[in-house]
Amino acid sequence: MFLLSEENGVNPIFPFRDILFEKDIIKNIMVKKVQKILSYFAIFDPAEEGGYNVFFPDFPGCVTFGGNFEEAKKKAKEVLELWLEELISRKQKIPAKTARPIIDEIRVALPQKTF
């Protein structure tokens, strides 16, 4: 027979304290593993040589390239994650996502002499 006693490492007044304590530890571990998910706009610009150049309006200088759209998207995610890690390591502010960029075609007429 097991007696609830301090000799057995159990608090006889509140024997489930240790179980609740372990539950709190597990809860804290689970909370710490939750990650904040951010999203930013990426511009995929078709390259003359094929593939796509990728840049982020919210992160000037953060650029990459992919031989096709799928590769460009994968590399864009990788480079943005690295960029954010670097900002965090330098204790710099992570910018908020700006408004969705608007991309439109602008038609212009050239004087007759240019063509």
JOLINFEN-V927573 format. One record per residue. N is the residue number from 1. RES is the residue in three letters. NEAR is the number of other C-alpha atoms within 10 Angstrom. Layout:
# JOLINFEN-V927573
((N/RES/NEAR) (N/RES/NEAR))
This chain:
# JOLINFEN-V927573
((1/MET/3) (2/PHE/5) (3/LEU/9) (4/LEU/14) (5/SER/12) (6/GLU/11) (7/GLU/9) (8/ASN/10) (9/GLY/10) (10/VAL/15) (11/ASN/14) (12/PRO/14) (13/ILE/10) (14/PHE/9) (15/PRO/14) (16/PHE/11) (17/ARG/13) (18/ASP/13) (19/ILE/10) (20/LEU/11) (21/PHE/11) (22/GLU/11) (23/LYS/12) (24/ASP/12) (25/ILE/12) (26/ILE/12) (27/LYS/11) (28/ASN/11) (29/ILE/11) (30/MET/10) (31/VAL/10) (32/LYS/9) (33/LYS/8) (34/VAL/8) (35/GLN/7) (36/LYS/5) (37/ILE/5) (38/LEU/7) (39/SER/9) (40/TYR/17) (41/PHE/15) (42/ALA/19) (43/ILE/17) (44/PHE/19) (45/ASP/13) (46/PRO/16) (47/ALA/14) (48/GLU/8) (49/GLU/7) (50/GLY/10) (51/GLY/18) (52/TYR/22) (53/ASN/20) (54/VAL/22) (55/PHE/21) (56/PHE/17) (57/PRO/17) (58/ASP/16) (59/PHE/17) (60/PRO/8) (61/GLY/10) (62/CYS/15) (63/VAL/18) (64/THR/20) (65/PHE/21) (66/GLY/20) (67/GLY/14) (68/ASN/14) (69/PHE/17) (70/GLU/12) (71/GLU/13) (72/ALA/19) (73/LYS/19) (74/LYS/13) (75/LYS/17) (76/ALA/24) (77/LYS/15) (78/GLU/12) (79/VAL/17) (80/LEU/20) (81/GLU/12) (82/LEU/13) (83/TRP/17) (84/LEU/16) (85/GLU/13) (86/GLU/12) (87/LEU/14) (88/ILE/12) (89/SER/9) (90/ARG/9) (91/LYS/9) (92/GLN/10) (93/LYS/9) (94/ILE/13) (95/PRO/11) (96/ALA/10) (97/LYS/13) (98/THR/10) (99/ALA/10) (100/ARG/10) (101/PRO/10) (102/ILE/5) (103/ILE/7) (104/ASP/6) (105/GLU/5) (106/ILE/5) (107/ARG/6) (108/VAL/6) (109/ALA/5) (110/LEU/8) (111/PRO/7) (112/GLN/6) (113/LYS/5) (114/THR/5) (115/PHE/5))
